[in-house]
Amino acid sequence: MTPDTLTPIILAFAALCLWQVYAGARKMWLAKRDPGAPMVKLFARAGFVQALLGALLFIANIAFNWSTLKAGLL
């Protein structure tokens, strides 16, 4: 596969990673909004882990595919 065909796939995966960051942050926000609900700490921790892993996957995706992205976008 050429960089022209791989670039949209890499960018789509990066968008999915950023969506996971958003979903995790929203989960943490919702857990803080209703402190009396059962299992709030679990949801807050799960949201933090989801956001952290999404950010790490985004960084790894861009770092690992940087040369392909550079060749495909330029």
Legacy VTK file of the C-alpha trace (Angstrom):
# vtk DataFile Version 3.0
C-alpha trace
ASCII
DATASET POLYDATA
POINTS 74 float
0.000 0.000 0.000
1.191 3.464 -0.812
1.279 6.378 1.622
-1.642 7.935 -0.274
-3.886 5.004 0.610
-2.570 4.563 4.172
-2.916 8.209 5.226
-6.748 8.210 5.501
-6.628 4.963 7.498
-4.046 6.393 9.899
-6.041 9.608 10.309
-9.265 7.658 10.883
-7.591 5.653 13.640
-6.278 8.897 15.145
-9.835 10.245 15.140
-11.034 7.095 16.940
-8.316 7.585 19.558
-9.411 11.176 20.116
-13.008 9.974 20.405
-11.903 7.634 23.214
-10.275 10.581 24.983
-13.537 12.518 24.702
-15.636 9.562 25.876
-13.381 8.983 28.883
-13.432 12.655 29.850
-17.219 12.709 29.532
-17.477 9.597 31.699
-15.373 11.287 34.391
-17.489 14.454 34.154
-20.731 12.496 34.472
-19.367 10.633 37.492
-18.476 13.903 39.221
-21.868 15.401 38.408
-23.756 12.737 40.379
-21.599 11.954 43.441
-24.296 9.960 45.249
-24.786 7.351 42.553
-23.526 3.810 43.126
-20.126 2.884 41.676
-19.151 6.508 40.988
-15.501 5.904 41.814
-15.394 2.963 39.406
-16.874 5.033 36.580
-14.488 7.911 37.281
-11.486 5.574 37.241
-12.728 3.832 34.107
-13.145 7.202 32.408
-9.631 8.240 33.406
-8.137 4.993 32.108
-10.125 5.264 28.878
-8.993 8.848 28.294
-5.380 8.049 29.163
-5.194 5.011 26.887
-6.878 6.914 24.067
-4.290 9.673 24.358
-1.426 7.167 24.470
-2.764 5.347 21.402
-3.088 8.657 19.558
0.502 9.622 20.359
1.816 6.170 19.427
-0.167 6.144 16.195
1.188 9.500 15.059
4.745 8.737 16.196
4.852 5.292 14.584
3.287 6.446 11.306
4.955 9.859 11.077
6.994 9.036 7.959
3.936 7.642 6.176
1.878 10.667 7.111
4.618 13.025 5.964
4.874 11.255 2.618
1.121 11.018 2.163
0.266 14.603 3.094
3.069 16.376 1.235
LINES 1 75
74 0 1 2 3 4 5 6 7 8 9 10 11 12 13 14 15 16 17 18 19 20 21 22 23 24 25 26 27 28 29 30 31 32 33 34 35 36 37 38 39 40 41 42 43 44 45 46 47 48 49 50 51 52 53 54 55 56 57 58 59 60 61 62 63 64 65 66 67 68 69 70 71 72 73
